[in-house]
Amino acid sequence: MYSAANPLGSCIFSGATVDSNKRLSGSGRTSFRSSTKSRTRHRFPRMTVERQNSNTTSLISGITKFLWGNSLPPQLLISTVRSTWSTSWHIMMSQLAPSDQTGDYTRPASQFRIHIQNSPSGNMHLYVGLSCPWAHRTLIVRALKGLEDAIPVSIAGPGADGSWLFRGGPDSGRDKLVPTLDKSNGLRTLKEVYRSGGAYNCRSTVPMLWDSDKKQVICNESYDIIEFFNSGLNGIASNPELDLCPPLLSDQISQWNQIIYPNVNNGVYRCGFAQSQESYNKAVSELFVTLDKIDGHLESSRYLCGDVLTLADVCLFTTLIRFDLVYNVLFKCSKKKIIEYHNLHGYVRDIYQIPKLAETCNMEAIMDGYYKTLFPLNPSSIRPVMPSDFQDGTLLKPHNRNNLSMTTRKLYSSVS
């Protein structure tokens, strides 16, 4: 889902107040006594912030009424607001979602990478945000592999300025995934965690895998982390038999990732963050052509690579579960909803019903994390109602996709 530093670089005057009980005074005051009447007459008036704002508003209102009567001409009002908002929007989007010359969103590369052959050892800690689909991948693999005790997690929530903040009581997140305090470093923001590890100039993104012993960032690339969780920690996993990237399927998994990442995972962001009509049209076309292709493939295949759930399915699922909640509306991916795809919606329900996986999904946090944080796309911060396909236990209804495969459930018997 997007990074978390202040996207506007705005200058905010915080904590500045006017004390209406303090009088203005100067140095070098002449030493003579004045009468009480004189002091009262020459005392500076007490001016509060509210009074200053009221006077300014009254002045503007008076000038407006003098020039145009009781209201601005609609044409002038609309053109002024449109011009101002358009300029501000492009400035904000250039920081939040950098684009190329055509207006197509260009996702910045992750700065910390990890490879299985150079896997770290020692105590590790995972930092995530519940709204982020990239972080959600790591939570799913962590749960399916049984790494909850081996890899503790701290869950950040979006702040008003777009940064990732830690908040919540000491017991938050113990029984279910909700925002927590920073359990590893005790810091207030994710940016402070990055800086404490020497990463002063990088983007403070989730997920991030942290070395608790060396106090440094190990990795903030989601796919590297899930590969590592899948095959690099079997010695401490409670479900080491599960392999989400079996060697015989590695080529197929890679091929699906090359289709899914640009057109679906990143494709929804290319739609939502497009800064030109042409870029949006291209992104939305590629998105739905790909969804149609996947839906057709799932007509005869339980998962992307056959009978077995793989990392490719995990990567696709975290986008699909957010599609009707967020992307269909906020990112203008409005041609169809996932619930309108017979096979894709059954596929989502199938994966959601895998033991322990539903516990990684917090629908309220997902919606809040987008609608109340992405100010350039939703200035009002009004959150829509939950879609019907997420109400009344729809995700738990029978999917009947087990008829396509009778082997998969055996792989998760030790997870439940």
C-alpha positions in Angstrom: 0.0 0.0 0.0 2.5 3.5 0.1 5.4 4.9 2.3 4.9 6.9 5.3 7.0 10.1 5.6 5.3 13.5 5.5 4.4 13.6 1.8 4.0 17.4 1.7 7.1 18.6 3.6 4.7 21.1 5.1 5.7 23.6 7.7 3.4 23.4 10.7 3.3 25.7 13.6 2.7 23.4 16.5 2.1 24.2 20.1 2.1 28.0 19.5 -0.5 29.8 21.6 -1.1 33.4 22.6 -1.3 34.0 26.4 -4.0 36.6 26.8 -3.0 37.3 30.4 0.5 38.5 29.4 1.0 42.1 28.4 3.5 43.4 25.9 6.5 44.9 27.5 9.8 46.4 26.5 13.3 47.1 27.9 14.6 50.5 29.1 11.2 51.5 30.5 11.3 55.1 32.1 11.2 54.8 35.8 8.3 57.0 36.9 5.0 56.1 38.3 1.9 56.7 36.3 -1.6 56.9 37.7 -3.9 53.9 37.7 -6.1 55.8 35.3 -3.2 56.4 33.0 -2.1 52.8 33.1 -5.6 51.7 32.3 -5.9 54.1 29.4 -2.6 53.2 27.7 -2.8 49.5 28.4 -2.4 47.3 25.2 -5.7 45.5 24.4 -5.7 41.8 25.1 -5.7 40.1 21.7 -6.5 36.3 21.5 -6.0 34.1 18.5 -9.8 33.7 18.2 -10.2 37.5 18.1 -7.5 37.9 15.5 -9.1 35.3 13.3 -12.5 36.9 13.8 -11.1 40.3 12.8 -9.4 38.9 9.8 -12.6 37.0 8.7 -14.7 40.1 9.2 -12.3 42.2 7.1 -12.3 39.6 4.3 -16.0 39.3 4.5 -16.4 43.1 4.3 -14.2 43.4 1.3 -16.0 40.6 -0.4 -19.4 42.1 0.2 -18.2 45.5 -1.0 -16.9 44.1 -4.3 -19.4 41.3 -5.0 -22.3 41.5 -2.6 -23.2 38.7 -0.3 -21.4 36.0 -2.2 -18.6 35.5 -4.7 -19.6 35.0 -8.3 -19.9 31.2 -8.9 -17.5 31.4 -11.9 -14.8 33.2 -9.9 -15.2 30.9 -6.9 -15.0 27.7 -9.0 -12.1 28.8 -11.1 -10.1 30.1 -8.1 -10.6 26.9 -6.1 -10.0 24.7 -9.1 -6.7 26.4 -10.0 -5.5 26.4 -6.4 -6.5 22.8 -5.8 -5.0 21.6 -9.1 -1.6 23.2 -8.2 -1.6 21.8 -4.7 -2.7 18.4 -5.8 0.2 18.0 -8.3 2.7 19.1 -5.6 1.3 16.6 -3.2 1.2 13.8 -5.7 4.7 14.4 -6.8 5.9 13.7 -3.3 3.4 10.9 -2.5 3.5 9.1 -5.8 6.4 10.0 -8.1 5.6 9.6 -11.8 7.4 9.6 -15.1 7.0 12.2 -17.9 3.7 10.6 -19.0 2.1 10.8 -15.6 2.5 7.0 -14.9 3.2 6.2 -11.3 6.7 4.9 -10.7 7.3 2.9 -7.5 10.6 3.7 -5.8 12.8 0.6 -5.3 13.4 -0.9 -1.9 16.7 0.1 -0.4 17.4 -2.9 1.9 17.5 -6.4 0.2 18.1 -9.8 1.5 18.9 -13.1 -0.2 18.4 -16.6 1.3 22.1 -17.6 0.8 23.1 -14.6 2.9 20.2 -14.9 5.5 20.7 -13.2 8.8 20.9 -15.0 12.2 20.0 -13.8 15.6 16.9 -12.1 17.0 14.7 -10.5 14.4 11.6 -8.3 14.6 9.0 -7.5 12.0 7.5 -4.1 11.5 4.2 -3.9 9.6 1.1 -1.7 8.9 -2.3 -3.5 8.7 -3.5 -1.5 5.7 -0.4 -2.2 3.5 -0.8 -5.1 1.1 3.0 -5.6 0.9 3.3 -5.9 4.7 0.2 -8.2 4.7 2.2 -10.7 2.6 4.7 -11.1 5.4 2.1 -11.6 8.1 0.4 -14.4 6.0 3.6 -16.3 5.5 4.7 -15.8 9.1 1.3 -17.3 10.2 1.2 -20.2 7.8 4.8 -21.2 8.6 4.2 -20.9 12.3 6.8 -18.2 13.0 4.7 -16.1 15.4 6.8 -16.9 18.4 10.1 -16.8 16.5 9.4 -13.4 14.8 7.7 -10.9 17.0 5.8 -8.1 15.3 5.2 -4.4 16.0 2.2 -2.9 14.1 2.2 0.8 13.2 -0.8 2.8 12.3 -1.0 5.8 9.9 -0.6 9.2 11.4 -2.3 12.4 10.3 0.8 13.6 8.5 1.2 10.2 6.6 3.9 8.8 8.9 3.7 5.4 10.5 3.1 5.8 14.3 3.1 3.3 17.2 0.2 3.5 19.6 -1.9 1.3 21.8 -1.7 -0.4 25.2 0.9 -2.9 26.2 -1.5 -5.8 25.5 -2.6 -4.6 22.1 -1.9 -7.2 19.4 -1.6 -10.1 21.8 -4.7 -11.9 20.6 -5.4 -10.2 17.3 -3.6 -7.9 14.9 -4.2 -4.3 16.0 -1.8 -1.3 16.2 0.7 -1.7 19.0 3.6 0.0 20.7 7.1 -0.4 19.3 8.0 -3.7 21.1 11.6 -3.8 19.9 12.9 -0.3 20.3 10.2 1.6 22.2 10.2 4.5 19.7 7.2 6.6 18.6 7.5 6.4 14.8 8.8 4.0 12.2 11.1 6.8 10.9 12.8 6.9 14.3 13.4 3.2 14.1 15.0 3.5 10.6 17.1 6.4 11.8 18.2 4.5 14.9 19.6 1.9 12.6 21.6 4.4 10.5 19.1 4.7 7.7 18.7 8.4 7.8 17.7 9.2 4.3 15.6 6.2 3.2 11.9 6.0 2.9 10.3 4.7 6.1 8.2 1.9 4.6 6.6 -1.3 5.8 7.2 -4.2 5.9 10.6 -3.9 7.5 12.6 -6.8 9.1 14.8 -5.6 11.9 17.9 -7.1 13.6 17.2 -6.7 17.3 20.8 -7.6 18.3 22.7 -5.3 15.8 20.0 -2.6 15.9 19.9 -2.3 12.1 17.5 -2.8 9.2 17.8 -6.2 7.6 15.3 -5.8 4.7 12.4 -3.7 3.6 11.5 -5.6 0.4 8.4 -7.7 0.9 9.1 -10.5 -1.5 12.6 -11.0 -0.1 11.1 -11.3 3.4 8.4 -13.9 2.4 11.0 -16.0 0.6 13.2 -15.9 3.7 10.3 -16.8 6.0 9.3 -19.6 3.7 12.6 -21.4 3.4 15.2 -19.7 5.6 13.7 -20.3 9.0 12.5 -23.9 8.9 14.6 -24.7 11.9 12.5 -22.5 14.1 9.1 -22.7 12.3 6.3 -24.8 13.8 5.1 -25.8 10.3 8.4 -26.4 8.4 6.8 -29.0 6.1 4.8 -26.3 4.3 6.7 -25.0 1.2 5.1 -22.1 -0.6 7.8 -22.1 -3.2 8.6 -25.7 -4.1 11.5 -26.1 -6.6 9.3 -27.8 -9.2 7.0 -24.8 -9.3 9.6 -22.0 -9.0 9.5 -21.2 -12.8 5.7 -21.0 -12.8 5.7 -18.8 -9.6 8.2 -16.5 -11.3 6.1 -16.2 -14.4 2.9 -15.4 -12.5 4.8 -12.8 -10.4 5.9 -11.1 -13.6 2.3 -10.8 -14.6 0.7 -10.0 -11.3 3.2 -7.4 -9.9 3.1 -4.8 -12.7 -0.6 -5.2 -13.7 -2.4 -6.0 -10.4 -0.2 -5.4 -7.3 1.3 -2.2 -8.6 -1.5 -1.9 -11.3 -4.1 -0.7 -8.8 -1.6 2.0 -7.6 -0.9 3.0 -11.2 -4.6 3.6 -11.5 -5.0 5.5 -8.3 -1.9 7.6 -8.6 -2.0 8.3 -12.3 -1.4 12.0 -13.0 -2.8 12.0 -16.5 -5.9 10.6 -18.2 -3.7 8.6 -20.7 -1.8 7.0 -17.8 -4.9 6.0 -16.0 -6.6 4.6 -19.1 -3.5 2.4 -19.8 -3.2 1.2 -16.2 -6.9 0.4 -15.8 -7.0 -1.5 -19.1 -4.0 -3.6 -18.2 -5.4 -4.3 -14.8 -8.7 -5.7 -16.0 -7.2 -7.6 -18.9 -5.0 -9.3 -16.3 -7.9 -10.0 -13.9 -10.0 -11.5 -16.7 -7.0 -13.7 -17.6 -6.6 -14.9 -14.1 -10.3 -15.5 -13.6 -10.3 -17.7 -16.7 -7.3 -19.6 -15.5 -8.9 -20.3 -12.1 -11.9 -21.9 -13.8 -9.9 -25.2 -13.9 -7.1 -24.6 -11.4 -7.6 -24.2 -7.7 -4.6 -22.0 -7.3 -2.3 -20.2 -9.7 0.1 -23.1 -10.0 -2.3 -25.9 -9.7 -3.2 -27.8 -6.5 -0.7 -26.0 -4.2 -0.9 -22.6 -2.6 2.3 -20.7 -3.4 3.9 -17.3 -2.8 2.3 -16.1 -6.0 -1.1 -16.7 -4.5 -0.1 -14.9 -1.4 0.9 -11.8 -3.4 -2.3 -11.9 -5.5 -4.5 -12.4 -2.4 -3.4 -9.3 -0.5 -4.4 -7.1 -3.5 -7.7 -8.9 -4.2 -8.8 -8.7 -0.5 -8.5 -4.9 -0.7 -10.0 -4.5 -4.1 -13.7 -4.0 -3.3 -12.8 -2.4 0.0 -10.6 0.3 -1.4 -9.3 0.1 -4.9 -12.6 -0.1 -6.7 -13.7 3.2 -5.3 -10.6 5.2 -4.1 -8.3 4.2 -6.9 -11.0 4.3 -9.6 -10.6 0.6 -10.5 -14.3 0.7 -11.1 -14.9 -1.4 -14.2 -15.8 -4.5 -12.1 -15.6 -5.7 -8.5 -14.0 -8.9 -7.4 -17.4 -10.2 -6.3 -18.5 -10.0 -9.9 -15.8 -12.5 -10.9 -17.1 -16.0 -10.1 -13.7 -17.7 -10.0 -11.7 -14.9 -8.4 -14.2 -14.3 -5.6 -14.3 -18.1 -4.9 -10.5 -18.1 -4.9 -10.4 -15.2 -2.4 -12.8 -17.1 -0.1 -10.8 -20.3 -0.5 -7.6 -18.6 0.7 -9.3 -16.6 3.4 -10.6 -19.8 4.9 -7.2 -21.4 5.3 -6.6 -21.8 9.0 -4.9 -18.7 10.7 -5.1 -16.6 7.5 -8.2 -14.7 8.3 -6.5 -13.5 11.5 -4.1 -11.5 9.4 -6.9 -9.5 7.8 -8.3 -6.4 9.6 -10.9 -4.9 7.2 -11.5 -1.8 9.4 -7.8 -1.0 9.5 -7.5 -1.5 5.8 -10.3 1.0 5.0 -9.1 3.5 7.5 -5.5 3.3 6.3 -6.5 4.4 2.8 -9.6 6.6 3.1 -8.4 8.5 6.1 -4.7 8.8 5.1 -4.5 9.5 1.4 -5.6 13.1 1.6 -4.9 14.0 -2.1 -7.3 11.2 -3.2 -9.9 11.7 -0.4 -9.7 15.3 1.1 -12.8 14.8 3.2 -11.4 11.6 4.9 -15.0 10.2 4.7 -14.9 6.4 4.7 -17.5 4.5 2.7 -19.6 1.8 4.2 -18.2 -1.7 4.1 -19.1 -3.5 0.8 -21.7 -6.2 0.9 -19.2 -8.9 0.0 -17.5 -8.2 3.4 -20.7 -8.4 5.5 -22.8 -11.2 6.9 -19.9 -13.7 6.7 -19.8 -13.7 2.9 -16.1 -14.6 3.0 -16.8 -17.7 5.0 -19.5 -19.1 2.7 -18.6 -22.3 0.8 -16.4 -21.8 -2.2 -16.5 -25.4 -3.6 -13.0 -25.0 -5.0 -11.9 -28.0 -3.1 -13.5 -30.0 -5.9 -10.6 -28.8 -8.1 -8.0 -30.3 -5.6 -8.1 -32.9 -2.9 -4.5 -32.5 -1.8 -4.1 -29.0 -0.5 -5.8 -29.3 2.8 -3.3 -31.9 4.0 -0.5 -29.4 3.8 -2.2 -27.1 6.4 -3.3 -29.8 8.8 -0.5 -29.0 11.2 -1.3 -25.2 11.1 -4.8 -25.4 12.6 
